[in-house]
Amino acid sequence: MAKKEKSKRRIRKDMLEYLEDTYDLVQLDFARRIKPKKELARIYALVAAIIVYAIGFTASYYGWKINNVSYELFVKITWVLMLPASVFGIVVWLLTLNRLENTVRHEFFILIRQIEADKGMLWRFKPLMSTFDPNNLEAKKVMAQSEAGQSTEIDPEDYTNTVNALFSELKAENGVNIPAETAAEVTDNMNSQR
């Protein structure tokens, strides 16, 4: 009796089950976790710029009131103060954003190390990614690092983007057809971990 080929829908469903068993999309949502940190950094920067401007404005206003500073100079100072206040705000924004983003990246490094372990995990889906988007250099780099066991060097943002790309392509209604050979290769890769 001839061996019956799996339907395209069944292959897609099997590959999606492998991904869902391995990855939790909610836990790997880097963009959602980093967004509040970016907003907080903007608030810190705005407050810092306002404080610098308020100090300069108050000093020049006080000088104008006690007649040490002319009105024209007071007006020029209020305009010129915007530049250092803006620069200081930008510096505070960059420092704060890097500091806050670093905590999230550290959490993702730990999570990725747990998922990847010693033998790697993401590289097992390499045939799928080659089928979906063979020109995705970011995904190729991440999968090569996964296969080499270099989980400590994987960028969390690239990792989550690759996993999300796999999920979105598998969940797409009219996605790329997955050849049976590709599915068999992924299945062999998944079985090699056990």
N, C-alpha and C positions, 0 to 999 in steps of 0.2 A: 504494500500500500504506500502510495506516495506521501511524502511529508507535506503537510498543509502549511502554507505560508501564513504568517500573522498579517492581519489587516493593518493598514496604515494608521487607523485610529487606535488600534490596540498597541501598536509599537509606541506611538506618542504617549499613550496612557501609562505604559510600563516605564518609559523614560522619566515621565513626570513623577511617578511613584518613587523611583530611585532618588530623584532630587528632593522630594518632600520628606523621605525617610532620613536624608542626610542633613538638610538645611532647614532652618526655621526662618522664614522671610522677615517676620516681625523682629526677631533678634538681630538679623543682619541688615536692618534698615539704617545705613550709615547717614544718609541725608536727613532722615527724620530726627536722629539723635543729635546731629551737629547743628541743626537750624536754630534751636533755642540758644545755643552757645554763641552763634554769630550775632543774634539779636542782642544778647546781653553785652557782648563786646562793643556793639554800636552805642548802647546806652552809656557804658563807661566812658567811651570816647567823647560823646556829647557832653557829659557832665564835666569831664576834664577840660574840654575846650571852653565851656561856660565859666568854669572857675578861673581859668587863666585870664579870660577876657574881663570877667567881673573885677578881678584884682587890679588889672591895668586901668580899667575904666574908673574904678573908685579912686585910685591914686591920682589920675589926671583930673578927675572932677574935683577932688579935694584941692588940688593945686590951683585950679581955675577959680574955685570959690574964695580962696585966701589971696587971690591975685598974684600968685607966683607964675602962673601959666596964662598966656593970652587965650582969648576965645578961639582964634584961628588955629593955634597950636593944639588946643584941646580937641577941636574937631578933627584935625589931622591925626592925632594920637588915637582917637576912637576908631578911625578907619585903618590905621596901620596895625593896631592891636589884633585885627582879625587874622593877619598872616601868622604870627607866632601861636595864636590860640588854635588855628586850624592845624598847623604842623604838630603842635603838642597833642591835639586830639587824634591825629592820624597815628602818631607814635604809640599813644596809649591803646588805640584800637588794634594795631598790629601785635603789640605785646600781649594784650589781654586775649585776643583771638587765638594766638599761638598757644598760650597757657591753657585756655579752656579746651581747645581742640585736642591738645596733647592728652588730656585725661580720657577723652572719648577714644582716641586712637589706641591708648594703652589697653583699655578694656577690649577693643577689637583685636589687638595683638594676642591677648590671652585667649579669646574665643577662637581665633583662627588656629592657634597652636593646638587647642583641644580638638578641633575638627580635623585638622591635618595629621596630627600625631606623628608617628615615625615614618609611615609609608606614604603619606600624602593622600588627599581625597579628590581635590578638584581636577587633577590631571585625568582622572578616570572618565571624565565627561569630555575629554579633548576631541574625540571623534564627532560628538554632537556639535561642538563649537565650530569645528572645521566644516561641518555641513551647513550650519546656520550663517556664519560670518567668517569666512576663511581669511579675510583681510584685517581682522581685529587684532592689532599688534599688542594692545593692552592685555587682552585675554590670553594671547600666546605667551607673553612674558610671565603672567601669573601662573599659568598652567605648567610652564617649564620649571618655575621655582617650586611649585607643588610637587612635581615629579622628582625633582632633585632633593626633596626633603628640606628645602630652605624656607620653612614656614615663618621664621623670624624676620626674613627680609621682604616678605610680601606686604605691599601697601594695602592697608585695609579698604581704602576707597576703591582701588582697582579690583580687589577681591570681591567686594560686594557688588560692584558694577557687573562683573563677569557672571556671578551667580544670578543676579537679577535678569541679565540678558538671556541666560539659559531658561529661566522660568517664563519670562515673557514670550519667548519664541515657542516654547512647548504649549503654552496656554492660548496662543494665537489661533483664531478660527481658521484662517487660510494660511497657515505657516508653511515653511519649507517641508517637503516630504522627506521623511527619514528612511534611507535605504535599510533593508534588512541586515546588510553586512555591518553597517554602522551600529545598529541596535545590538547585534551579536557581539561586536567589539566592546561596547559599553558594558554589556552583561558580563563578558569575560573579565573586564577590568574590575567590576564590582565584586565578582566572585573571587578574584585573586586576593582580596583583602581578608577574606574569612578563613 
